[in-house]
Amino acid sequence: MTRRWLLLAVGVAAVGVILALAIEPARPGGGRTFQARQPTSRHGGERETPSRKKLVLGASVRHRPIFAVLLGDLDATRPLLVFGDIHGDEPAGIAIARDLYRDRPPRSGLLVTVPDLNPDGVAARTRQNGRGVDLNRNFPWHWRPLERRGDPQYSGPHPLSEPESRLARSLILRRRPMITIWFHQPLALVDESGGNRKIETLAAHLMHLPLRRLTRYPGSAASWQNHRLRGSTAMVVELPAGKPSRRLIERDSDAIRALLRASALPPGINLSHRG
């Protein structure tokens, strides 16, 4: 564990250098910036230890609980949000989301992780949820009817017809994250998902994955989010096929923490500028 945190410290230092080269300074009248804040208590003093809070968001079609874990400064705005999965047969990201909340919470900024958005699909080992709907075709961005119930990309009877999609939408609009990562499998790449390309490039670098542009599908979560929340970046991270190794879990967990630190840079670094 000591070696891991030493490597993380070196990685975070490298992130600072990369950001200085890759991200342009904010221009007068430009996009919003994410300002660093120290954890504070309700009485205004510095919080001695970062916090961890579990928040039950609701339940799936088959009444399995769906929860989020808030880590770090609970008063911070514009967090980094992680969804461990959206397709039940692509569960590798769940292990990374769990690793994030099992480690010590970050001392600055807020990390929000939803380990499993589709517990019914995971239990059944299916892409779709408990009603046979592909949740990643159920969001209100260019939504249109696709396929039939039970088919791999069935989009549901209407946008946000599924409780899991509505829970994700509610969390996103309430927290308004600066960066969101949606884990998928099995293509082993970071998608140019339509947000800030420089942040996507940095994520790909930290996770040792290529950056590619995938096909845009109607009703996808990341596309809806990037169009609905201007100035934020939602990206698809495709993990390799199969069960993730411990090394991959720790590498990607550390990469996400490095991205959180990057998003909490002082004023002058404009993360809302789209490249």
C-alpha positions in Angstrom: 0.0 0.0 0.0 2.9 2.4 0.8 4.4 1.8 -2.7 0.9 2.4 -4.2 0.6 5.8 -2.5 4.1 6.7 -3.5 3.3 6.0 -7.1 0.1 8.0 -6.8 2.0 11.0 -5.4 4.4 10.9 -8.4 1.4 10.5 -10.8 -0.3 13.6 -9.3 2.8 15.6 -9.7 2.9 14.5 -13.4 -0.7 15.5 -13.8 0.2 19.1 -12.8 2.8 19.2 -15.6 0.4 17.7 -18.1 -2.4 20.1 -17.3 0.0 23.1 -17.5 0.7 22.1 -21.0 -2.7 20.7 -22.1 -5.3 23.0 -20.6 -5.5 26.6 -21.7 -5.9 29.4 -19.1 -9.3 30.9 -18.7 -10.1 34.0 -20.8 -12.1 36.9 -19.5 -15.7 36.2 -19.9 -15.0 32.5 -20.6 -16.4 29.3 -19.1 -16.8 28.6 -15.4 -13.8 27.4 -13.4 -13.6 24.8 -10.6 -12.0 26.4 -7.6 -10.2 24.4 -5.0 -11.7 24.4 -1.5 -10.4 23.0 1.7 -12.7 20.7 3.6 -14.7 22.7 6.2 -17.0 21.9 9.0 -20.4 23.4 9.6 -18.7 25.8 12.1 -16.3 27.2 9.5 -13.2 25.5 10.7 -11.0 23.1 8.8 -12.4 19.5 8.9 -9.9 17.2 10.5 -10.7 14.2 8.4 -12.4 13.9 5.0 -15.9 12.4 5.1 -17.6 9.3 3.7 -21.4 9.2 3.3 -23.6 6.5 1.7 -26.8 7.8 0.0 -29.6 5.4 -1.1 -30.9 6.8 -4.4 -33.8 4.4 -4.9 -34.4 0.9 -6.2 -34.2 -1.0 -9.5 -37.2 -2.5 -11.4 -36.8 -5.6 -9.2 -36.4 -3.6 -6.0 -32.7 -3.9 -5.6 -31.2 -0.9 -3.9 -29.1 1.6 -5.9 -26.8 3.8 -3.9 -24.1 6.4 -4.2 -21.1 7.0 -1.9 -20.0 10.6 -1.3 -16.3 10.9 -0.5 -14.3 14.0 0.6 -15.6 17.5 1.2 -19.3 17.0 1.4 -19.9 20.8 1.0 -17.9 20.9 -2.3 -19.7 21.7 -5.5 -19.2 20.3 -9.0 -17.9 16.8 -8.0 -16.3 14.1 -10.0 -19.0 11.4 -10.6 -18.3 7.7 -11.4 -20.8 5.1 -12.6 -19.4 1.6 -12.2 -21.8 0.2 -14.8 -24.9 0.8 -16.8 -25.0 -2.5 -18.7 -25.4 -5.6 -16.5 -23.0 -7.7 -18.6 -20.2 -5.1 -18.4 -19.5 -5.1 -14.7 -15.7 -4.5 -14.5 -16.1 -0.9 -13.5 -18.0 -1.9 -10.3 -14.7 -3.1 -8.8 -13.1 0.3 -9.5 -16.0 2.2 -8.0 -15.9 0.0 -4.9 -12.1 0.5 -4.6 -12.7 4.2 -4.6 -14.9 4.2 -1.6 -12.9 1.6 0.3 -9.8 3.8 0.3 -9.4 6.9 2.3 -11.6 9.7 1.1 -9.8 12.6 -0.7 -8.9 15.6 1.4 -10.2 18.2 -1.1 -13.0 18.1 -3.6 -15.9 15.7 -3.7 -15.9 12.3 -5.4 -19.3 10.6 -5.9 -19.4 7.0 -6.9 -22.4 4.9 -8.0 -21.0 1.3 -8.0 -23.9 -0.4 -9.7 -26.7 1.4 -11.6 -28.1 -1.8 -13.1 -28.2 -4.4 -10.3 -30.9 -6.4 -12.0 -28.9 -6.8 -15.2 -25.8 -7.7 -13.2 -27.7 -10.4 -11.3 -29.1 -11.8 -14.6 -25.8 -11.2 -16.5 -27.8 -9.2 -19.2 -27.1 -5.9 -20.9 -30.6 -4.7 -20.1 -32.4 -3.9 -16.9 -35.1 -6.0 -15.2 -37.7 -4.9 -17.9 -35.4 -5.7 -20.8 -34.5 -2.1 -21.5 -31.0 -0.9 -22.5 -30.5 2.0 -20.0 -28.0 3.6 -22.3 -30.6 4.1 -24.9 -33.2 5.4 -22.4 -32.0 9.0 -21.9 -33.7 12.0 -23.5 -31.0 13.0 -26.0 -32.2 12.3 -29.6 -34.3 9.4 -28.1 -36.2 7.3 -30.6 -37.8 3.8 -30.4 -35.2 1.1 -31.0 -35.9 -2.6 -31.3 -38.3 -4.5 -29.0 -38.5 -5.5 -25.4 -35.6 -7.8 -24.5 -33.6 -7.0 -27.6 -30.0 -5.8 -26.8 -30.7 -2.1 -27.6 -34.4 -1.8 -26.8 -34.8 1.9 -25.8 -37.9 1.5 -23.7 -41.4 2.9 -24.4 -40.3 6.5 -23.9 -37.3 8.5 -22.5 -36.6 7.9 -18.8 -39.2 5.2 -18.7 -36.9 3.2 -16.3 -36.3 3.9 -12.6 -32.6 3.4 -13.0 -32.4 6.1 -15.7 -34.4 8.5 -13.6 -32.3 8.0 -10.6 -29.1 8.7 -12.6 -30.7 11.8 -14.1 -31.8 13.1 -10.8 -28.4 12.7 -9.2 -26.6 14.3 -12.2 -28.9 17.4 -12.2 -28.7 17.7 -8.4 -24.9 17.4 -8.1 -24.0 18.9 -11.6 -20.6 17.2 -11.8 -17.6 18.8 -13.4 -16.5 15.3 -14.7 -18.4 12.1 -15.1 -17.0 8.7 -16.0 -19.4 6.0 -17.3 -17.6 2.6 -17.3 -18.3 0.1 -20.1 -16.7 -3.0 -21.6 -14.9 -4.5 -23.6 -13.2 -2.1 -26.1 -10.3 -0.9 -23.9 -10.4 2.8 -24.8 -11.6 6.2 -23.8 -14.3 7.6 -26.0 -14.3 11.2 -27.3 -17.8 11.6 -25.9 -18.4 15.2 -26.7 -17.1 17.0 -23.6 -13.7 18.7 -23.0 -11.3 16.7 -25.2 -8.4 17.7 -23.1 -9.9 16.1 -20.0 -10.7 13.0 -22.1 -7.1 13.0 -23.3 -5.8 13.3 -19.8 -8.1 10.4 -18.6 -6.8 8.2 -21.4 -3.2 9.0 -20.5 -3.8 8.2 -16.8 -5.6 5.0 -17.6 -3.1 3.9 -20.3 -5.9 3.7 -22.9 -6.2 5.1 -26.4 -8.6 7.9 -27.1 -11.0 7.1 -29.9 -14.4 8.4 -31.1 -17.2 5.8 -31.0 -20.6 5.8 -32.7 -23.1 8.2 -31.2 -26.3 6.3 -30.3 -29.7 8.0 -29.6 -30.6 8.0 -25.9 -27.1 7.5 -24.5 -26.3 8.8 -21.0 -23.0 10.6 -21.7 -24.4 12.4 -24.8 -27.4 13.6 -22.9 -25.3 14.8 -20.1 -22.8 16.7 -22.3 -25.7 18.4 -24.0 -27.7 19.0 -20.9 -24.9 20.3 -18.7 -22.8 22.7 -20.7 -19.3 23.2 -19.2 -19.1 19.7 -17.8 -17.5 16.6 -19.3 -19.1 13.1 -19.3 -17.1 10.4 -20.9 -17.3 6.7 -21.7 -14.4 4.6 -20.5 -14.4 1.2 -22.1 -12.5 -1.3 -20.0 -11.0 -4.6 -21.4 -13.1 -7.7 -21.5 -13.3 -10.0 -18.5 -12.7 -9.6 -14.8 -10.4 -6.7 -14.1 -7.0 -7.4 -12.5 -6.0 -5.9 -9.2 -3.4 -3.9 -11.0 -6.0 -2.4 -13.4 -8.4 -1.6 -10.5 -5.8 0.3 -8.6 -4.4 2.1 -11.7 -7.8 3.4 -12.7 -8.8 4.2 -9.1 -5.7 6.2 -8.8 -6.3 7.9 -12.2 -9.8 9.0 -11.1 -8.3 10.5 -7.9 -5.7 12.3 -10.0 -8.5 13.7 -12.2 -10.3 14.9 -9.1 -7.2 16.7 -7.9 -6.9 18.2 -11.4 -10.5 19.5 -11.3 -9.7 21.2 -8.0 -6.9 23.4 -9.4 -6.7 27.1 -8.4 -8.5 29.7 -10.5 -6.9 30.3 -13.9 -7.3 26.7 -15.1 -10.4 26.6 -17.1 -11.7 23.1 -17.2 -15.0 24.1 -18.8 -13.3 25.2 -22.1 -14.0 22.7 -24.8 -11.1 21.7 -26.9 
